[in-house]
Amino acid sequence: MEIIWYGFLGSLAAGMMTSLGALPVFLGRKITPRMQDALMGFTAGVMLAASFFSLIIPSLEASEQLYGGQVIPAGIVVIGIVLGVIVLAILNERIPHEHFIMGREGPASHNLKRVWLFVLAITIHNIPEGLAVGVGFGGGDIQNGTSLAIGIGLQNVPEGLAVALALAVEGYSRMYAFCIACLTGLVEPVAGLLGVTAVTYSQPLLPWGLAFAAGAMIYVISHEIIPETHRRGYHHEATMGLTLGLVIMLFLDVTLG
């Protein structure tokens, strides 16, 4: 139960960082498209580093402890990653949502207001993040879970800012924009609780859960974040942001793990 609480609280703390990022909306200042793309690039870098250093490598290590050898661990990680990508792709196709730049995706929906399409898009984005933090704690590795929670929390700050400011530009009140940005982060502790509970009570699920979370995050990086950061011509800034996010997450993982 202690590990489950660590996983839940870690994913909750990471999700709450979205609220911290949304606070500047009350200052009334707009964020430039150049800065938006740099911040989203930072998000991609953190998630990319977390996918490999905090999820894929621990998945291989956990598989080797359970089954030994190299073929079975490699096979588990490969299948887990592919399953994570497939599940996120299905969610992306089946749930109506809207991205800031790429526009609407998924089935057509005329009954949902645009603000809720934004919320659904960020929700799809945040599910693998919360899952990753929860599974990271699920193996009993507090340091690995902590580095994941810190890294995901850091990248949630610019995400919360982007969501709140985008909604404010759409004409919603600052308080409403702030509350919706906070709401998008609440899916992370739910996914984190599911992840940490599953792998805690069934240790053979740990390498699968780690690889699955990595695949889900890789899908979000490739399908959503990077394409959005390159559509307005600020790909250089986005790449610099990605590099910064990657090295910060790498540093956290090495120093804390």
CORKA-V937098 format. One record per residue. N is the residue number from 1. RES is the residue in three letters. SS is DSSP state (H for helix, E for strand, C for the rest). D_CENTER is the distance of its C-alpha to the mean C-alpha in whole Angstrom. Layout:
BEGIN
<<N/RES/SS/D_CENTER> <N/RES/SS/D_CENTER>>
END
This chain:
BEGIN
<<1/MET/C/25> <2/GLU/H/24> <3/ILE/H/21> <4/ILE/H/20> <5/TRP/H/20> <6/TYR/H/18> <7/GLY/H/15> <8/PHE/H/15> <9/LEU/H/16> <10/GLY/H/13> <11/SER/H/11> <12/LEU/H/13> <13/ALA/H/13> <14/ALA/H/10> <15/GLY/H/9> <16/MET/H/13> <17/MET/H/12> <18/THR/H/11> <19/SER/H/15> <20/LEU/H/16> <21/GLY/H/15> <22/ALA/H/17> <23/LEU/H/20> <24/PRO/H/21> <25/VAL/H/22> <26/PHE/H/25> <27/LEU/H/26> <28/GLY/C/27> <29/ARG/C/26> <30/LYS/C/24> <31/ILE/C/22> <32/THR/C/23> <33/PRO/H/21> <34/ARG/H/22> <35/MET/H/20> <36/GLN/H/17> <37/ASP/H/17> <38/ALA/H/17> <39/LEU/H/14> <40/MET/H/12> <41/GLY/H/13> <42/PHE/H/12> <43/THR/H/8> <44/ALA/H/9> <45/GLY/H/11> <46/VAL/H/9> <47/MET/H/6> <48/LEU/H/10> <49/ALA/H/12> <50/ALA/H/10> <51/SER/H/10> <52/PHE/H/14> <53/PHE/H/15> <54/SER/H/13> <55/LEU/H/13> <56/ILE/H/15> <57/ILE/H/18> <58/PRO/H/18> <59/SER/H/18> <60/LEU/H/21> <61/GLU/H/23> <62/ALA/H/22> <63/SER/H/24> <64/GLU/H/27> <65/GLN/H/27> <66/LEU/H/28> <67/TYR/H/29> <68/GLY/C/31> <69/GLY/C/31> <70/GLN/C/29> <71/VAL/H/29> <72/ILE/H/28> <73/PRO/H/25> <74/ALA/H/24> <75/GLY/H/24> <76/ILE/H/22> <77/VAL/H/19> <78/VAL/H/20> <79/ILE/H/20> <80/GLY/H/17> <81/ILE/H/15> <82/VAL/H/17> <83/LEU/H/17> <84/GLY/H/13> <85/VAL/H/13> <86/ILE/H/16> <87/VAL/H/15> <88/LEU/H/12> <89/ALA/H/15> <90/ILE/H/17> <91/LEU/H/15> <92/ASN/H/14> <93/GLU/H/18> <94/ARG/H/19> <95/ILE/C/17> <96/PRO/C/19> <97/HIS/E/17> <98/GLU/E/17> <99/HIS/E/15> <100/PHE/C/17> <101/ILE/C/19> <102/MET/C/18> <103/GLY/E/20> <104/ARG/E/20> <105/GLU/E/19> <106/GLY/C/20> <107/PRO/C/23> <108/ALA/C/25> <109/SER/C/25> <110/HIS/C/28> <111/ASN/C/27> <112/LEU/C/24> <113/LYS/C/24> <114/ARG/H/22> <115/VAL/H/20> <116/TRP/H/19> <117/LEU/H/18> <118/PHE/H/16> <119/VAL/H/14> <120/LEU/H/14> <121/ALA/H/12> <122/ILE/H/9> <123/THR/H/9> <124/ILE/H/9> <125/HIS/H/6> <126/ASN/H/5> <127/ILE/H/7> <128/PRO/H/5> <129/GLU/H/3> <130/GLY/H/7> <131/LEU/H/8> <132/ALA/H/8> <133/VAL/H/9> <134/GLY/H/12> <135/VAL/H/13> <136/GLY/H/13> <137/PHE/H/16> <138/GLY/H/17> <139/GLY/C/19> <140/GLY/C/21> <141/ASP/C/20> <142/ILE/H/19> <143/GLN/H/19> <144/ASN/H/16> <145/GLY/H/14> <146/THR/H/15> <147/SER/H/14> <148/LEU/H/10> <149/ALA/H/10> <150/ILE/H/12> <151/GLY/H/10> <152/ILE/H/6> <153/GLY/H/9> <154/LEU/H/11> <155/GLN/H/8> <156/ASN/H/8> <157/VAL/H/12> <158/PRO/H/12> <159/GLU/H/10> <160/GLY/H/12> <161/LEU/H/15> <162/ALA/H/15> <163/VAL/H/14> <164/ALA/H/17> <165/LEU/H/19> <166/ALA/H/19> <167/LEU/H/20> <168/ALA/H/23> <169/VAL/H/24> <170/GLU/C/24> <171/GLY/C/27> <172/TYR/C/25> <173/SER/C/26> <174/ARG/H/25> <175/MET/H/24> <176/TYR/H/23> <177/ALA/H/20> <178/PHE/H/19> <179/CYS/H/19> <180/ILE/H/17> <181/ALA/H/15> <182/CYS/H/15> <183/LEU/H/15> <184/THR/H/11> <185/GLY/H/10> <186/LEU/H/12> <187/VAL/H/11> <188/GLU/H/8> <189/PRO/H/12> <190/VAL/H/13> <191/ALA/H/11> <192/GLY/H/11> <193/LEU/H/15> <194/LEU/H/15> <195/GLY/H/14> <196/VAL/H/16> <197/THR/H/19> <198/ALA/H/19> <199/VAL/H/19> <200/THR/H/21> <201/TYR/H/24> <202/SER/C/24> <203/GLN/C/23> <204/PRO/C/24> <205/LEU/H/21> <206/LEU/H/19> <207/PRO/H/19> <208/TRP/H/18> <209/GLY/H/15> <210/LEU/H/14> <211/ALA/H/14> <212/PHE/H/13> <213/ALA/H/9> <214/ALA/H/10> <215/GLY/H/11> <216/ALA/H/9> <217/MET/H/6> <218/ILE/H/9> <219/TYR/H/10> <220/VAL/H/8> <221/ILE/H/9> <222/SER/H/12> <223/HIS/H/13> <224/GLU/H/11> <225/ILE/H/10> <226/ILE/H/13> <227/PRO/H/16> <228/GLU/H/15> <229/THR/H/16> <230/HIS/C/19> <231/ARG/C/21> <232/ARG/C/23> <233/GLY/C/24> <234/TYR/C/22> <235/HIS/H/21> <236/HIS/H/22> <237/GLU/H/21> <238/ALA/H/17> <239/THR/H/18> <240/MET/H/19> <241/GLY/H/16> <242/LEU/H/14> <243/THR/H/17> <244/LEU/H/17> <245/GLY/H/13> <246/LEU/H/14> <247/VAL/H/17> <248/ILE/H/16> <249/MET/H/13> <250/LEU/H/16> <251/PHE/H/18> <252/LEU/H/16> <253/ASP/H/16> <254/VAL/H/20> <255/THR/H/21> <256/LEU/H/20> <257/GLY/C/20>>
END
